[in-house]
Amino acid sequence: MSLLPRFLTFALTLILMLVLSRWINRRVQIIGLRVSGDSNVAVMVYYLLMFPGIVLHELSHLVVAQLLGLKVGKFALGPKMRRNAIELGSVTVSSGGHVRDSLVGLAPFIAGTAVLLLISYFVFDVGALGQAWVQGGWNAVLGATENLVRVPDVWLWAYLIFVVSNSMTPSPSDREPWTVAGIYLGITLLLVWVLGGLPALTDILQNQVAGGLQVLTLAFLFTLVTNVVIALILWLVDALVIEAQRPRR
């Protein structure tokens, strides 16, 4: 079994999800600014819309820092202007070296992934969509998606997917210690790949890794499709706002 196609599918899904997340975050702020004409109002609207995701983002920093034995200082929520950036929340954490600092920076992404997995599999039963694809292709998947809109509180769950997936990406300050830790992780992955190539371990490791990649890919793909629908709605709303504000002759 080759893990490369599965890994490439997972990587492509993740990259598309992160790229779309950046576009959505920007578009929400632009629409708020177009409608209100006030940057402060636009920031506050964006903050309130993303509030559950912001709380999860900052709490994950705090919890992981405490688990790693790092000193946690001020915890703050609320939009603040920092030079040319907007700070939606912050947690002051003492440095514990590149590895521990990187784990703290990565915490929102891990926590967001866990939430998306739980919602995708236990609320929307994405696993059934995967089975439908294997058994009948696109026709079976389209037939299975009819059950998604019948999920109780479907719009609330869709909103949670939206705010969590668009608040889980690391901020610039979260990414600072990633270079050295990335080298460590690269060496670790190289060792796993070498060990996985040993005949005695091939089946066990490949089956476990393949299963994990499939679960993550399905959850992220479902999140990506949800965000594509929301992005189309935002694009339409933005176009309508522009048209409504266009001077009439």
N, C-alpha and C positions, 0 to 999 in steps of 0.2 A: 504493500500500500504506500503510495507516495503522498507525503504530507504537503508537498509544495503547492499543488493547486488549492488545497483547503486553506493554507496559510495566506496565499495571494488573494483569495476571495475575502478572507477575514480582513486583511490589511487594506484592500480596496474599499470595503464597506466602512471600515473605521475612518479612513481618510475622507471619504465622501461625506460621512456624518459630521466630521469636524469642520470641513470646509463649509458645508451648508449651515452649520451652527453659527459660524462667524457671520455669514450673510444675513441670517435671521436676526441675530443680535443687532447688527447695524441697521437693518430695515425697520425694526421695531422703533429704534431711537429716531430714525429719520421721519417716520410717520408721526410720531409724537411731536416732533419739532414742527412739521408742516401744519399739523392741526392746531397746536397751541401757539406757535410763534414765539415760544419762550423756552430756552434751553433748560432752565431749571425745572420747569413743569415737565418737559420731555424726559428728563432724567428721573424725576419722581415717579412718573407713570411707568417707565421701564423698571424701576426698582420694585414697585408694588406688584407689577406683573410677574417678575421673576423671584419674588420674595421666598417662596418655599425652596427653590433651588439654591438661592444665596445662603439661606440658613444651613442647608445640608452641606454646602461647600465649606463654610467656615467651621461648622461643628466637626466635620471630618478632619480638618487640620488639627483642631483642639484635641480630639479623642486620640488620634494617632500619636501626636506629640506626647501626650500623657502616658500612653502605653509604652513609648520608647524611652521614658524617663527624662524627657526634656522639660525645662522650666517654661511654663506658660504664663504670659503676662496679660496684657489688656485684650479683651474680647469686645469687638465693636461691630454694630450693624448700622447701616444708614449710608446714603450716598454722600460722598465728600469729594471735592475737586482736589486732585493731586497733580500739580503742574498741568500737563496736557492729557491726563487720564482721569477717569472717574473711579473712585474706590467705593464699591458697594458694601464692603465688609472687610474686617481684618482681624487677625489673631497674631499677637506678638509672641514669638517662640524663640528661645535661646538656641544657638547653633550647637549641633551635636556631631559635626563632621559631615562629609559629603554624602555618605550612605544614608544616615538617619535624616538629614535635611531633605534629601531627595524623596525619601519615603513620605515625609510630611507633606512635601509639595505635590506628590502623586496621590495623596489621600482622597481629594475630591473626585478624581477620575475613578478610583477604585470603588468609592462609595456610590457614585452615580451609576457605575456599571452594575453593581449589586442590585440597586433599586430597579434599573431597567430590566434586569434578568427576572426579578420577582414579578414585576407587572406583566412582562411579556409572556411568561410561562404560566403563572398562577392566576392571572386575570383574563388574558386574551388567548391562552393556550396556543402559543406560537408553535409548540411542538407538533400539534395536529396539522398546522399548515405545512411544516416540513415533511410530514408523512404523506400529506396529500400531494405534494410535489413529486415525491419519489414514486407514488403509485399512479398518478394520472397527469402530471405536468401542470401547465398553466390553467387548463380548464378545471381541474380538480381544485387548484388553489383559489381560483375565482369563486367557485362554488362554496368553498369553506369560508371565504371572507364575509359571506352574508351573515354568518353567526357573530361576527365581531361587533356589528352595530347593535346587536341584541344584548350585549353585555350590560348588566346594571351599572348605571352611572358612567356610561361610556365616555361622555365628554369630560367628566372629572378626571378619569384615568388618562385620557388623551392629553389633558392640560398638564398633568403631572409628568408625563413622558416629555412633553414640550419643555417645561421649565427645568427639569433635571438634566436632560440631554444638552440644553443650551447654557447650563451653569456649571457643568462638571469639568470643563477644560481648564488647565492651569493658567493662572495669571502670569504676567512677566516675572514677578518676584518669585513665584513658585518654580519657574524654570531655571533660575540662576544656578543651582547646584547640580543640574542634570548631566553636565558634560562628563565629569569624572565617573559618576555613578553609571552613566551609559556605557562607559568602557568596561566597568565591572560586570554589568549585565551582559554585555557582548561576549566577554570571556566565559561567563557562566553558560550562556546559550550555546557557545561553541563546544564546551565540555559536554553538555547534554546531547548535542547533535552527534558528537563522536561516540559517546556511550550508547546512544540510540542505534548506532550503526552496528553494534556488536550483535551477532546472531542470537545470543541467549536472551537479549533484552528487547529485540526489535518489536515483536508482536505486542508485548505488554505496554511498552512506552508509546508506540505508535497508536495503538487503540485508545489509550487514555488521552493522548494529545489530540487525536482526531475527534474524539467525542467532545472534548472541551472546546475546540475550535468551532465545531458545529453549533454547540449551544450558544456561544458568544456571537457567532455570525448571524444566526437566526434572530437573536435579540436585537442586535445592532441594525440588521436589515429592516426589521419591523419598525424600529425607531426612526430609521432613515426614511422609510415610506411615509410614516406619520408626519415627519417634519417637511417632507416634500409637499404634502397636502397643505400644511400650514403655510409654507413658503408661497405656494400659489395663491392662497387667500390673501396673504400680506401684499403680494405683488399687485393683485387686483384692487385691494383697498388703497394702496399707494397711487395707482393709476387713477382711481376715482377721485381721490383727494386732489391730485394735480389738475384733473379736468375741472373739478368744482371751483378751484381757486384761479383758474385761467381767466384773465380779463375778457369781458364780453365787449364786442364792438357794437 
